Amino acid sequence: MPTVTFTAHLARQVPAATLEAPGTTVREVLEAVFATSPRLRTYLLDEQGRLRKHVGIWVDSVPISDRIGLGDPVTATSRLHVLQLLSGG
């Protein structure tokens, strides 16, 4: 099963442990995570179910390309890294 990890900064805002979750797309894996941690949904996704502007997800060290549908493919050995993006100057 894919492994999902959250950066320490994000985990401080919303409790989020590293876990394994089933799925073949980023959306499916996140839905499995939300089933065990429902509070994460509103922290990571907006009201339309899109990834929030200041949240990033990398699958096997590559940033996802589908921030709206979250349809990027995931394999059983994939590692998803979820982090809060910083901006400013």
C-alpha positions as CSV (number, residue, x, y, z in Angstrom):
1,M,0.0,0.0,0.0
2,P,1.2,3.6,-0.6
3,T,2.7,5.3,2.4
4,V,1.6,8.9,3.3
5,T,3.8,11.2,5.4
6,F,3.1,14.7,6.6
7,T,5.7,17.3,7.4
8,A,6.2,18.1,11.0
9,H,4.9,21.6,10.5
10,L,1.6,20.3,9.0
11,A,1.3,17.7,11.7
12,R,1.5,20.4,14.3
13,Q,-1.5,22.2,12.8
14,V,-3.6,19.0,12.4
15,P,-2.7,15.7,13.9
16,A,-1.4,13.6,11.1
17,A,0.6,10.4,11.5
18,T,2.6,8.6,8.8
19,L,0.3,5.8,7.5
20,E,-0.4,3.3,4.7
21,A,-3.6,3.9,2.7
22,P,-5.0,2.0,-0.2
23,G,-5.6,3.6,-3.6
24,T,-4.4,3.9,-7.2
25,T,-4.7,7.7,-7.4
26,V,-3.8,10.6,-5.1
27,R,-7.5,11.2,-4.5
28,E,-8.2,7.6,-3.5
29,V,-5.3,7.5,-1.1
30,L,-6.4,10.8,0.5
31,E,-10.0,9.6,0.8
32,A,-8.7,6.6,2.8
33,V,-6.6,9.0,5.0
34,F,-9.7,11.2,5.5
35,A,-11.7,8.2,6.7
36,T,-9.3,7.9,9.7
37,S,-8.6,11.6,10.1
38,P,-11.6,13.6,8.9
39,R,-10.2,16.9,10.1
40,L,-7.4,16.7,7.5
41,R,-9.9,17.1,4.7
42,T,-10.7,20.7,5.4
43,Y,-7.1,21.5,6.0
44,L,-5.8,20.0,2.7
45,L,-8.8,20.5,0.4
46,D,-11.0,23.5,-0.4
47,E,-14.8,23.5,-0.6
48,Q,-14.7,22.1,-4.2
49,G,-12.4,19.3,-3.2
50,R,-9.3,20.8,-4.8
51,L,-5.9,20.9,-3.1
52,R,-5.6,24.2,-1.2
53,K,-3.1,26.8,-2.7
54,H,-0.6,26.4,0.1
55,V,-0.5,22.6,0.3
56,G,1.8,20.5,-1.8
57,I,1.9,16.8,-2.5
58,W,4.8,14.9,-4.0
59,V,4.5,11.3,-5.2
60,D,7.8,9.5,-5.3
61,S,9.7,12.8,-5.2
62,V,7.6,14.3,-8.1
63,P,5.1,17.1,-7.4
64,I,1.6,16.1,-8.5
65,S,0.2,17.8,-11.6
66,D,-3.5,17.4,-11.0
67,R,-4.3,19.8,-8.1
68,I,-8.0,19.8,-9.0
69,G,-9.0,16.2,-9.5
70,L,-6.0,14.7,-7.7
71,G,-5.9,12.0,-10.4
72,D,-2.1,11.5,-10.4
73,P,-1.4,7.7,-10.4
74,V,-0.1,6.0,-7.3
75,T,1.4,2.5,-7.0
76,A,1.5,0.1,-4.1
77,T,5.0,1.1,-3.3
78,S,4.5,4.9,-3.8
79,R,5.5,7.4,-1.1
80,L,3.3,10.4,-0.8
81,H,4.7,13.5,1.0
82,V,2.2,16.1,2.1
83,L,3.5,19.5,3.1
84,Q,2.5,23.1,3.7
85,L,4.0,25.4,1.1
86,L,5.4,28.7,2.1
87,S,5.3,31.9,0.2
88,G,6.4,35.4,0.7
89,G,9.5,37.4,0.1
